Amino acid sequence: MKRRILNNELAALVAQIRHGEMIFIADAGSGTSPKAIYPLGSSVQYIDLEAVTGSLSFHDIFTTLKECGVLL
């Protein structure tokens, strides 16, 4: 069964992504601190997918995006 993206913000982002653009998947708080290894600029859209600690793993998100054809 093909997975669907149910989060409205993520689904909208995926629908708008173009060739050469990227989605950065990280754990909670990554990139939001100026001291982060890869600090995200103010122009970067930030979507928090977690509702409860441990509810979504990197693997879950990555697999879903791959199955939806976002990651090639």
mmCIF file of the N, C-alpha and C atoms, coordinates in Angstrom:
data_MODEL
# 
_entry.id   MODEL 
# 
loop_
_atom_site.group_PDB 
_atom_site.id 
_atom_site.type_symbol 
_atom_site.label_atom_id 
_atom_site.label_alt_id 
_atom_site.label_comp_id 
_atom_site.label_asym_id 
_atom_site.label_entity_id 
_atom_site.label_seq_id 
_atom_site.pdbx_PDB_ins_code 
_atom_site.Cartn_x 
_atom_site.Cartn_y 
_atom_site.Cartn_z 
_atom_site.occupancy 
_atom_site.B_iso_or_equiv 
_atom_site.pdbx_formal_charge 
_atom_site.auth_seq_id 
_atom_site.auth_comp_id 
_atom_site.auth_asym_id 
_atom_site.auth_atom_id 
_atom_site.pdbx_PDB_model_num 
ATOM 1   N N  . MET A 1 1  ? 0.835  -1.175 0.000  1.00 0.00 ? 1  MET A N  1 
ATOM 2   C CA . MET A 1 1  ? 0.000  0.000  0.000  1.00 0.00 ? 1  MET A CA 1 
ATOM 3   C C  . MET A 1 1  ? 0.887  1.247  0.000  1.00 0.00 ? 1  MET A C  1 
ATOM 4   N N  . LYS A 1 2  ? 0.609  2.127  -0.924 1.00 0.00 ? 2  LYS A N  1 
ATOM 5   C CA . LYS A 1 2  ? 1.379  3.365  -1.008 1.00 0.00 ? 2  LYS A CA 1 
ATOM 6   C C  . LYS A 1 2  ? 0.994  4.289  0.134  1.00 0.00 ? 2  LYS A C  1 
ATOM 7   N N  . ARG A 1 3  ? 1.988  4.875  0.757  1.00 0.00 ? 3  ARG A N  1 
ATOM 8   C CA . ARG A 1 3  ? 1.755  5.801  1.865  1.00 0.00 ? 3  ARG A CA 1 
ATOM 9   C C  . ARG A 1 3  ? 1.332  7.159  1.323  1.00 0.00 ? 3  ARG A C  1 
ATOM 10  N N  . ARG A 1 4  ? 0.582  7.873  2.145  1.00 0.00 ? 4  ARG A N  1 
ATOM 11  C CA . ARG A 1 4  ? 0.178  9.234  1.828  1.00 0.00 ? 4  ARG A CA 1 
ATOM 12  C C  . ARG A 1 4  ? 0.661  10.153 2.943  1.00 0.00 ? 4  ARG A C  1 
ATOM 13  N N  . ILE A 1 5  ? 0.947  11.374 2.585  1.00 0.00 ? 5  ILE A N  1 
ATOM 14  C CA . ILE A 1 5  ? 1.362  12.367 3.570  1.00 0.00 ? 5  ILE A CA 1 
ATOM 15  C C  . ILE A 1 5  ? 0.103  13.029 4.110  1.00 0.00 ? 5  ILE A C  1 
ATOM 16  N N  . LEU A 1 6  ? -0.139 12.875 5.394  1.00 0.00 ? 6  LEU A N  1 
ATOM 17  C CA . LEU A 1 6  ? -1.344 13.406 6.021  1.00 0.00 ? 6  LEU A CA 1 
ATOM 18  C C  . LEU A 1 6  ? -1.137 14.782 6.642  1.00 0.00 ? 6  LEU A C  1 
ATOM 19  N N  . ASN A 1 7  ? 0.100  15.154 6.943  1.00 0.00 ? 7  ASN A N  1 
ATOM 20  C CA . ASN A 1 7  ? 0.385  16.462 7.515  1.00 0.00 ? 7  ASN A CA 1 
ATOM 21  C C  . ASN A 1 7  ? 0.220  17.521 6.426  1.00 0.00 ? 7  ASN A C  1 
ATOM 22  N N  . ASN A 1 8  ? -0.702 18.473 6.638  1.00 0.00 ? 8  ASN A N  1 
ATOM 23  C CA . ASN A 1 8  ? -1.006 19.482 5.617  1.00 0.00 ? 8  ASN A CA 1 
ATOM 24  C C  . ASN A 1 8  ? 0.207  20.308 5.207  1.00 0.00 ? 8  ASN A C  1 
ATOM 25  N N  . GLU A 1 9  ? 1.000  20.733 6.182  1.00 0.00 ? 9  GLU A N  1 
ATOM 26  C CA . GLU A 1 9  ? 2.172  21.558 5.874  1.00 0.00 ? 9  GLU A CA 1 
ATOM 27  C C  . GLU A 1 9  ? 3.192  20.783 5.038  1.00 0.00 ? 9  GLU A C  1 
ATOM 28  N N  . LEU A 1 10 ? 3.462  19.536 5.430  1.00 0.00 ? 10 LEU A N  1 
ATOM 29  C CA . LEU A 1 10 ? 4.430  18.730 4.691  1.00 0.00 ? 10 LEU A CA 1 
ATOM 30  C C  . LEU A 1 10 ? 3.915  18.398 3.293  1.00 0.00 ? 10 LEU A C  1 
ATOM 31  N N  . ALA A 1 11 ? 2.635  18.074 3.173  1.00 0.00 ? 11 ALA A N  1 
ATOM 32  C CA . ALA A 1 11 ? 2.051  17.769 1.860  1.00 0.00 ? 11 ALA A CA 1 
ATOM 33  C C  . ALA A 1 11 ? 2.146  18.978 0.924  1.00 0.00 ? 11 ALA A C  1 
ATOM 34  N N  . ALA A 1 12 ? 1.889  20.172 1.459  1.00 0.00 ? 12 ALA A N  1 
ATOM 35  C CA . ALA A 1 12 ? 1.988  21.396 0.651  1.00 0.00 ? 12 ALA A CA 1 
ATOM 36  C C  . ALA A 1 12 ? 3.429  21.644 0.219  1.00 0.00 ? 12 ALA A C  1 
ATOM 37  N N  . LEU A 1 13 ? 4.371  21.421 1.133  1.00 0.00 ? 13 LEU A N  1 
ATOM 38  C CA . LEU A 1 13 ? 5.785  21.594 0.804  1.00 0.00 ? 13 LEU A CA 1 
ATOM 39  C C  . LEU A 1 13 ? 6.209  20.630 -0.298 1.00 0.00 ? 13 LEU A C  1 
ATOM 40  N N  . VAL A 1 14 ? 5.811  19.382 -0.170 1.00 0.00 ? 14 VAL A N  1 
ATOM 41  C CA . VAL A 1 14 ? 6.157  18.360 -1.161 1.00 0.00 ? 14 VAL A CA 1 
ATOM 42  C C  . VAL A 1 14 ? 5.562  18.726 -2.522 1.00 0.00 ? 14 VAL A C  1 
ATOM 43  N N  . ALA A 1 15 ? 4.353  19.248 -2.532 1.00 0.00 ? 15 ALA A N  1 
ATOM 44  C CA . ALA A 1 15 ? 3.705  19.622 -3.797 1.00 0.00 ? 15 ALA A CA 1 
ATOM 45  C C  . ALA A 1 15 ? 4.422  20.780 -4.484 1.00 0.00 ? 15 ALA A C  1 
ATOM 46  N N  . GLN A 1 16 ? 5.114  21.615 -3.717 1.00 0.00 ? 16 GLN A N  1 
ATOM 47  C CA . GLN A 1 16 ? 5.772  22.799 -4.271 1.00 0.00 ? 16 GLN A CA 1 
ATOM 48  C C  . GLN A 1 16 ? 7.245  22.607 -4.574 1.00 0.00 ? 16 GLN A C  1 
ATOM 49  N N  . ILE A 1 17 ? 7.839  21.522 -4.108 1.00 0.00 ? 17 ILE A N  1 
ATOM 50  C CA . ILE A 1 17 ? 9.290  21.353 -4.259 1.00 0.00 ? 17 ILE A CA 1 
ATOM 51  C C  . ILE A 1 17 ? 9.666  21.212 -5.731 1.00 0.00 ? 17 ILE A C  1 
ATOM 52  N N  . ARG A 1 18 ? 10.784 21.805 -6.085 1.00 0.00 ? 18 ARG A N  1 
ATOM 53  C CA . ARG A 1 18 ? 11.258 21.792 -7.477 1.00 0.00 ? 18 ARG A CA 1 
ATOM 54  C C  . ARG A 1 18 ? 12.622 21.125 -7.561 1.00 0.00 ? 18 ARG A C  1 
ATOM 55  N N  . HIS A 1 19 ? 13.018 20.827 -8.777 1.00 0.00 ? 19 HIS A N  1 
ATOM 56  C CA . HIS A 1 19 ? 14.322 20.211 -9.026 1.00 0.00 ? 19 HIS A CA 1 
ATOM 57  C C  . HIS A 1 19 ? 15.422 21.080 -8.419 1.00 0.00 ? 19 HIS A C  1 
ATOM 58  N N  . GLY A 1 20 ? 16.320 20.461 -7.689 1.00 0.00 ? 20 GLY A N  1 
ATOM 59  C CA . GLY A 1 20 ? 17.437 21.173 -7.081 1.00 0.00 ? 20 GLY A CA 1 
ATOM 60  C C  . GLY A 1 20 ? 17.166 21.666 -5.671 1.00 0.00 ? 20 GLY A C  1 
ATOM 61  N N  . GLU A 1 21 ? 15.904 21.646 -5.248 1.00 0.00 ? 21 GLU A N  1 
ATOM 62  C CA . GLU A 1 21 ? 15.582 22.033 -3.877 1.00 0.00 ? 21 GLU A CA 1 
ATOM 63  C C  . GLU A 1 21 ? 15.672 20.798 -2.998 1.00 0.00 ? 21 GLU A C  1 
ATOM 64  N N  . MET A 1 22 ? 15.735 20.997 -1.691 1.00 0.00 ? 22 MET A N  1 
ATOM 65  C CA . MET A 1 22 ? 15.874 19.838 -0.808 1.00 0.00 ? 22 MET A CA 1 
ATOM 66  C C  . MET A 1 22 ? 15.016 19.963 0.427  1.00 0.00 ? 22 MET A C  1 
ATOM 67  N N  . ILE A 1 23 ? 14.775 18.804 1.025  1.00 0.00 ? 23 ILE A N  1 
ATOM 68  C CA . ILE A 1 23 ? 14.104 18.725 2.312  1.00 0.00 ? 23 ILE A CA 1 
ATOM 69  C C  . ILE A 1 23 ? 15.146 18.241 3.309  1.00 0.00 ? 23 ILE A C  1 
ATOM 70  N N  . PHE A 1 24 ? 15.275 18.954 4.400  1.00 0.00 ? 24 PHE A N  1 
ATOM 71  C CA . PHE A 1 24 ? 16.231 18.628 5.447  1.00 0.00 ? 24 PHE A CA 1 
ATOM 72  C C  . PHE A 1 24 ? 15.462 17.957 6.572  1.00 0.00 ? 24 PHE A C  1 
ATOM 73  N N  . ILE A 1 25 ? 15.771 16.699 6.858  1.00 0.00 ? 25 ILE A N  1 
ATOM 74  C CA . ILE A 1 25 ? 15.089 15.945 7.914  1.00 0.00 ? 25 ILE A CA 1 
ATOM 75  C C  . ILE A 1 25 ? 16.055 15.823 9.087  1.00 0.00 ? 25 ILE A C  1 
ATOM 76  N N  . ALA A 1 26 ? 15.604 16.223 10.261 1.00 0.00 ? 26 ALA A N  1 
ATOM 77  C CA . ALA A 1 26 ? 16.485 16.181 11.436 1.00 0.00 ? 26 ALA A CA 1 
ATOM 78  C C  . ALA A 1 26 ? 15.674 15.910 12.684 1.00 0.00 ? 26 ALA A C  1 
ATOM 79  N N  . ASP A 1 27 ? 16.400 15.612 13.757 1.00 0.00 ? 27 ASP A N  1 
ATOM 80  C CA . ASP A 1 27 ? 15.720 15.387 15.028 1.00 0.00 ? 27 ASP A CA 1 
ATOM 81  C C  . ASP A 1 27 ? 15.339 16.724 15.653 1.00 0.00 ? 27 ASP A C  1 
ATOM 82  N N  . ALA A 1 28 ? 14.601 16.655 16.742 1.00 0.00 ? 28 ALA A N  1 
ATOM 83  C CA . ALA A 1 28 ? 14.071 17.846 17.393 1.00 0.00 ? 28 ALA A CA 1 
ATOM 84  C C  . ALA A 1 28 ? 15.159 18.858 17.718 1.00 0.00 ? 28 ALA A C  1 
ATOM 85  N N  . GLY A 1 29 ? 14.941 20.093 17.318 1.00 0.00 ? 29 GLY A N  1 
ATOM 86  C CA . GLY A 1 29 ? 15.854 21.182 17.633 1.00 0.00 ? 29 GLY A CA 1 
ATOM 87  C C  . GLY A 1 29 ? 17.019 21.357 16.682 1.00 0.00 ? 29 GLY A C  1 
ATOM 88  N N  . SER A 1 30 ? 17.298 20.374 15.822 1.00 0.00 ? 30 SER A N  1 
ATOM 89  C CA . SER A 1 30 ? 18.430 20.487 14.898 1.00 0.00 ? 30 SER A CA 1 
ATOM 90  C C  . SER A 1 30 ? 18.219 21.637 13.930 1.00 0.00 ? 30 SER A C  1 
ATOM 91  N N  . GLY A 1 31 ? 19.249 22.438 13.777 1.00 0.00 ? 31 GLY A N  1 
ATOM 92  C CA . GLY A 1 31 ? 19.221 23.531 12.817 1.00 0.00 ? 31 GLY A CA 1 
ATOM 93  C C  . GLY A 1 31 ? 18.563 24.792 13.325 1.00 0.00 ? 31 GLY A C  1 
ATOM 94  N N  . THR A 1 32 ? 17.856 24.714 14.447 1.00 0.00 ? 32 THR A N  1 
ATOM 95  C CA . THR A 1 32 ? 17.166 25.902 14.944 1.00 0.00 ? 32 THR A CA 1 
ATOM 96  C C  . THR A 1 32 ? 18.043 26.760 15.851 1.00 0.00 ? 32 THR A C  1 
ATOM 97  N N  . SER A 1 33 ? 19.163 26.222 16.285 1.00 0.00 ? 33 SER A N  1 
ATOM 98  C CA . SER A 1 33 ? 20.090 26.968 17.123 1.00 0.00 ? 33 SER A CA 1 
ATOM 99  C C  . SER A 1 33 ? 21.213 27.541 16.256 1.00 0.00 ? 33 SER A C  1 
ATOM 100 N N  . PRO A 1 34 ? 21.656 28.763 16.543 1.00 0.00 ? 34 PRO A N  1 
ATOM 101 C CA . PRO A 1 34 ? 22.775 29.325 15.779 1.00 0.00 ? 34 PRO A CA 1 
ATOM 102 C C  . PRO A 1 34 ? 24.058 28.509 15.932 1.00 0.00 ? 34 PRO A C  1 
ATOM 103 N N  . LYS A 1 35 ? 24.159 27.694 16.997 1.00 0.00 ? 35 LYS A N  1 
ATOM 104 C CA . LYS A 1 35 ? 25.349 26.879 17.227 1.00 0.00 ? 35 LYS A CA 1 
ATOM 105 C C  . LYS A 1 35 ? 25.233 25.489 16.586 1.00 0.00 ? 35 LYS A C  1 
ATOM 106 N N  . ALA A 1 36 ? 24.152 25.223 15.860 1.00 0.00 ? 36 ALA A N  1 
ATOM 107 C CA . ALA A 1 36 ? 23.953 23.922 15.219 1.00 0.00 ? 36 ALA A CA 1 
ATOM 108 C C  . ALA A 1 36 ? 25.017 23.694 14.150 1.00 0.00 ? 36 ALA A C  1 
ATOM 109 N N  . ILE A 1 37 ? 25.319 22.433 13.875 1.00 0.00 ? 37 ILE A N  1 
ATOM 110 C CA . ILE A 1 37 ? 26.299 22.102 12.829 1.00 0.00 ? 37 ILE A CA 1 
ATOM 111 C C  . ILE A 1 37 ? 25.845 22.676 11.488 1.00 0.00 ? 37 ILE A C  1 
ATOM 112 N N  . TYR A 1 38 ? 24.559 22.553 11.194 1.00 0.00 ? 38 TYR A N  1 
ATOM 113 C CA . TYR A 1 38 ? 23.975 23.113 9.979  1.00 0.00 ? 38 TYR A CA 1 
ATOM 114 C C  . TYR A 1 38 ? 22.844 24.063 10.376 1.00 0.00 ? 38 TYR A C  1 
ATOM 115 N N  . PRO A 1 39 ? 23.171 25.284 10.796 1.00 0.00 ? 39 PRO A N  1 
ATOM 116 C CA . PRO A 1 39 ? 22.097 26.205 11.190 1.00 0.00 ? 39 PRO A CA 1 
ATOM 117 C C  . PRO A 1 39 ? 21.235 26.557 9.981  1.00 0.00 ? 39 PRO A C  1 
ATOM 118 N N  . LEU A 1 40 ? 19.933 26.552 10.187 1.00 0.00 ? 40 LEU A N  1 
ATOM 119 C CA . LEU A 1 40 ? 18.999 26.864 9.108  1.00 0.00 ? 40 LEU A CA 1 
ATOM 120 C C  . LEU A 1 40 ? 18.732 28.358 9.093  1.00 0.00 ? 40 LEU A C  1 
ATOM 121 N N  . GLY A 1 41 ? 18.744 28.943 7.916  1.00 0.00 ? 41 GLY A N  1 
ATOM 122 C CA . GLY A 1 41 ? 18.490 30.366 7.769  1.00 0.00 ? 41 GLY A CA 1 
ATOM 123 C C  . GLY A 1 41 ? 17.043 30.716 8.051  1.00 0.00 ? 41 GLY A C  1 
ATOM 124 N N  . SER A 1 42 ? 16.780 31.990 8.204  1.00 0.00 ? 42 SER A N  1 
ATOM 125 C CA . SER A 1 42 ? 15.423 32.442 8.511  1.00 0.00 ? 42 SER A CA 1 
ATOM 126 C C  . SER A 1 42 ? 14.455 32.202 7.354  1.00 0.00 ? 42 SER A C  1 
ATOM 127 N N  . SER A 1 43 ? 14.972 32.008 6.149  1.00 0.00 ? 43 SER A N  1 
ATOM 128 C CA . SER A 1 43 ? 14.106 31.775 4.989  1.00 0.00 ? 43 SER A CA 1 
ATOM 129 C C  . SER A 1 43 ? 13.677 30.311 4.863  1.00 0.00 ? 43 SER A C  1 
ATOM 130 N N  . VAL A 1 44 ? 14.254 29.433 5.684  1.00 0.00 ? 44 VAL A N  1 
ATOM 131 C CA . VAL A 1 44 ? 13.936 28.009 5.618  1.00 0.00 ? 44 VAL A CA 1 
ATOM 132 C C  . VAL A 1 44 ? 12.610 27.742 6.325  1.00 0.00 ? 44 VAL A C  1 
ATOM 133 N N  . GLN A 1 45 ? 11.719 27.038 5.634  1.00 0.00 ? 45 GLN A N  1 
ATOM 134 C CA . GLN A 1 45 ? 10.437 26.666 6.232  1.00 0.00 ? 45 GLN A CA 1 
ATOM 135 C C  . GLN A 1 45 ? 10.660 25.501 7.183  1.00 0.00 ? 45 GLN A C  1 
ATOM 136 N N  . TYR A 1 46 ? 10.206 25.659 8.418  1.00 0.00 ? 46 TYR A N  1 
ATOM 137 C CA . TYR A 1 46 ? 10.404 24.656 9.466  1.00 0.00 ? 46 TYR A CA 1 
ATOM 138 C C  . TYR A 1 46 ? 9.061  24.006 9.779  1.00 0.00 ? 46 TYR A C  1 
ATOM 139 N N  . ILE A 1 47 ? 8.994  22.680 9.680  1.00 0.00 ? 47 ILE A N  1 
ATOM 140 C CA . ILE A 1 47 ? 7.764  21.944 9.975  1.00 0.00 ? 47 ILE A CA 1 
ATOM 141 C C  . ILE A 1 47 ? 8.059  20.925 11.075 1.00 0.00 ? 47 ILE A C  1 
ATOM 142 N N  . ASP A 1 48 ? 7.391  21.064 12.184 1.00 0.00 ? 48 ASP A N  1 
ATOM 143 C CA . ASP A 1 48 ? 7.548  20.129 13.293 1.00 0.00 ? 48 ASP A CA 1 
ATOM 144 C C  . ASP A 1 48 ? 6.496  19.039 13.150 1.00 0.00 ? 48 ASP A C  1 
ATOM 145 N N  . LEU A 1 49 ? 6.935  17.797 12.959 1.00 0.00 ? 49 LEU A N  1 
ATOM 146 C CA . LEU A 1 49 ? 6.015  16.688 12.729 1.00 0.00 ? 49 LEU A CA 1 
ATOM 147 C C  . LEU A 1 49 ? 5.714  15.879 13.977 1.00 0.00 ? 49 LEU A C  1 
ATOM 148 N N  . GLU A 1 50 ? 6.403  16.155 15.046 1.00 0.00 ? 50 GLU A N  1 
ATOM 149 C CA . GLU A 1 50 ? 6.259  15.328 16.246 1.00 0.00 ? 50 GLU A CA 1 
ATOM 150 C C  . GLU A 1 50 ? 5.158  15.846 17.154 1.00 0.00 ? 50 GLU A C  1 
ATOM 151 N N  . ALA A 1 51 ? 4.305  14.943 17.588 1.00 0.00 ? 51 ALA A N  1 
ATOM 152 C CA . ALA A 1 51 ? 3.257  15.285 18.532 1.00 0.00 ? 51 ALA A CA 1 
ATOM 153 C C  . ALA A 1 51 ? 3.606  14.772 19.929 1.00 0.00 ? 51 ALA A C  1 
ATOM 154 N N  . VAL A 1 52 ? 4.266  13.627 19.970 1.00 0.00 ? 52 VAL A N  1 
ATOM 155 C CA . VAL A 1 52 ? 4.659  12.988 21.221 1.00 0.00 ? 52 VAL A CA 1 
ATOM 156 C C  . VAL A 1 52 ? 6.082  12.478 21.042 1.00 0.00 ? 52 VAL A C  1 
ATOM 157 N N  . THR A 1 53 ? 6.903  12.586 22.057 1.00 0.00 ? 53 THR A N  1 
ATOM 158 C CA . THR A 1 53 ? 8.284  12.113 21.966 1.00 0.00 ? 53 THR A CA 1 
ATOM 159 C C  . THR A 1 53 ? 8.314  10.681 21.440 1.00 0.00 ? 53 THR A C  1 
ATOM 160 N N  . GLY A 1 54 ? 9.111  10.479 20.386 1.00 0.00 ? 54 GLY A N  1 
ATOM 161 C CA . GLY A 1 54 ? 9.277  9.144  19.817 1.00 0.00 ? 54 GLY A CA 1 
ATOM 162 C C  . GLY A 1 54 ? 8.177  8.713  18.865 1.00 0.00 ? 54 GLY A C  1 
ATOM 163 N N  . SER A 1 55 ? 7.236  9.608  18.523 1.00 0.00 ? 55 SER A N  1 
ATOM 164 C CA . SER A 1 55 ? 6.113  9.195  17.679 1.00 0.00 ? 55 SER A CA 1 
ATOM 165 C C  . SER A 1 55 ? 6.509  8.990  16.222 1.00 0.00 ? 55 SER A C  1 
ATOM 166 N N  . LEU A 1 56 ? 7.464  9.732  15.735 1.00 0.00 ? 56 LEU A N  1 
ATOM 167 C CA . LEU A 1 56 ? 7.942  9.558  14.366 1.00 0.00 ? 56 LEU A CA 1 
ATOM 168 C C  . LEU A 1 56 ? 9.461  9.440  14.384 1.00 0.00 ? 56 LEU A C  1 
ATOM 169 N N  . SER A 1 57 ? 9.966  8.508  13.636 1.00 0.00 ? 57 SER A N  1 
ATOM 170 C CA . SER A 1 57 ? 11.420 8.372  13.544 1.00 0.00 ? 57 SER A CA 1 
ATOM 171 C C  . SER A 1 57 ? 11.881 8.940  12.204 1.00 0.00 ? 57 SER A C  1 
ATOM 172 N N  . PHE A 1 58 ? 13.171 9.194  12.117 1.00 0.00 ? 58 PHE A N  1 
ATOM 173 C CA . PHE A 1 58 ? 13.759 9.632  10.850 1.00 0.00 ? 58 PHE A CA 1 
ATOM 174 C C  . PHE A 1 58 ? 13.406 8.626  9.763  1.00 0.00 ? 58 PHE A C  1 
ATOM 175 N N  . HIS A 1 59 ? 13.524 7.352  10.087 1.00 0.00 ? 59 HIS A N  1 
ATOM 176 C CA . HIS A 1 59 ? 13.245 6.299  9.108  1.00 0.00 ? 59 HIS A CA 1 
ATOM 177 C C  . HIS A 1 59 ? 11.802 6.358  8.610  1.00 0.00 ? 59 HIS A C  1 
ATOM 178 N N  . ASP A 1 60 ? 10.848 6.590  9.518  1.00 0.00 ? 60 ASP A N  1 
ATOM 179 C CA . ASP A 1 60 ? 9.437  6.701  9.117  1.00 0.00 ? 60 ASP A CA 1 
ATOM 180 C C  . ASP A 1 60 ? 9.231  7.833  8.119  1.00 0.00 ? 60 ASP A C  1 
ATOM 181 N N  . ILE A 1 61 ? 9.786  8.985  8.420  1.00 0.00 ? 61 ILE A N  1 
ATOM 182 C CA . ILE A 1 61 ? 9.625  10.154 7.551  1.00 0.00 ? 61 ILE A CA 1 
ATOM 183 C C  . ILE A 1 61 ? 10.334 9.929  6.223  1.00 0.00 ? 61 ILE A C  1 
ATOM 184 N N  . PHE A 1 62 ? 11.571 9.457  6.271  1.00 0.00 ? 62 PHE A N  1 
ATOM 185 C CA . PHE A 1 62 ? 12.350 9.208  5.058  1.00 0.00 ? 62 PHE A CA 1 
ATOM 186 C C  . PHE A 1 62 ? 11.646 8.201  4.156  1.00 0.00 ? 62 PHE A C  1 
ATOM 187 N N  . THR A 1 63 ? 11.180 7.096  4.732  1.00 0.00 ? 63 THR A N  1 
ATOM 188 C CA . THR A 1 63 ? 10.507 6.050  3.957  1.00 0.00 ? 63 THR A CA 1 
ATOM 189 C C  . THR A 1 63 ? 9.239  6.580  3.301  1.00 0.00 ? 63 THR A C  1 
ATOM 190 N N  . THR A 1 64 ? 8.477  7.346  4.048  1.00 0.00 ? 64 THR A N  1 
ATOM 191 C CA . THR A 1 64 ? 7.241  7.903  3.492  1.00 0.00 ? 64 THR A CA 1 
ATOM 192 C C  . THR A 1 64 ? 7.534  8.843  2.332  1.00 0.00 ? 64 THR A C  1 
ATOM 193 N N  . LEU A 1 65 ? 8.497  9.748  2.501  1.00 0.00 ? 65 LEU A N  1 
ATOM 194 C CA . LEU A 1 65 ? 8.845  10.669 1.415  1.00 0.00 ? 65 LEU A CA 1 
ATOM 195 C C  . LEU A 1 65 ? 9.367  9.915  0.205  1.00 0.00 ? 65 LEU A C  1 
ATOM 196 N N  . LYS A 1 66 ? 10.139 8.866  0.423  1.00 0.00 ? 66 LYS A N  1 
ATOM 197 C CA . LYS A 1 66 ? 10.652 8.068  -0.680 1.00 0.00 ? 66 LYS A CA 1 
ATOM 198 C C  . LYS A 1 66 ? 9.518  7.347  -1.420 1.00 0.00 ? 66 LYS A C  1 
ATOM 199 N N  . GLU A 1 67 ? 8.591  6.757  -0.666 1.00 0.00 ? 67 GLU A N  1 
ATOM 200 C CA . GLU A 1 67 ? 7.474  6.044  -1.276 1.00 0.00 ? 67 GLU A CA 1 
ATOM 201 C C  . GLU A 1 67 ? 6.527  6.981  -2.017 1.00 0.00 ? 67 GLU A C  1 
ATOM 202 N N  . CYS A 1 68 ? 6.482  8.247  -1.598 1.00 0.00 ? 68 CYS A N  1 
ATOM 203 C CA . CYS A 1 68 ? 5.634  9.234  -2.260 1.00 0.00 ? 68 CYS A CA 1 
ATOM 204 C C  . CYS A 1 68 ? 6.327  9.849  -3.489 1.00 0.00 ? 68 CYS A C  1 
ATOM 205 N N  . GLY A 1 69 ? 7.550  9.422  -3.743 1.00 0.00 ? 69 GLY A N  1 
ATOM 206 C CA . GLY A 1 69 ? 8.272  9.887  -4.926 1.00 0.00 ? 69 GLY A CA 1 
ATOM 207 C C  . GLY A 1 69 ? 9.017  11.184 -4.743 1.00 0.00 ? 69 GLY A C  1 
ATOM 208 N N  . VAL A 1 70 ? 9.172  11.642 -3.507 1.00 0.00 ? 70 VAL A N  1 
ATOM 209 C CA . VAL A 1 70 ? 9.869  12.892 -3.255 1.00 0.00 ? 70 VAL A CA 1 
ATOM 210 C C  . VAL A 1 70 ? 11.380 12.689 -3.311 1.00 0.00 ? 70 VAL A C  1 
ATOM 211 N N  . LEU A 1 71 ? 11.861 11.602 -2.753 1.00 0.00 ? 71 LEU A N  1 
ATOM 212 C CA . LEU A 1 71 ? 13.297 11.309 -2.700 1.00 0.00 ? 71 LEU A CA 1 
ATOM 213 C C  . LEU A 1 71 ? 13.634 10.311 -3.784 1.00 0.00 ? 71 LEU A C  1 
ATOM 214 N N  . LEU A 1 72 ? 14.423 10.718 -4.703 1.00 0.00 ? 72 LEU A N  1 
ATOM 215 C CA . LEU A 1 72 ? 14.805 9.823  -5.797 1.00 0.00 ? 72 LEU A CA 1 
ATOM 216 C C  . LEU A 1 72 ? 16.290 9.580  -5.802 1.00 0.00 ? 72 LEU A C  1 
# 
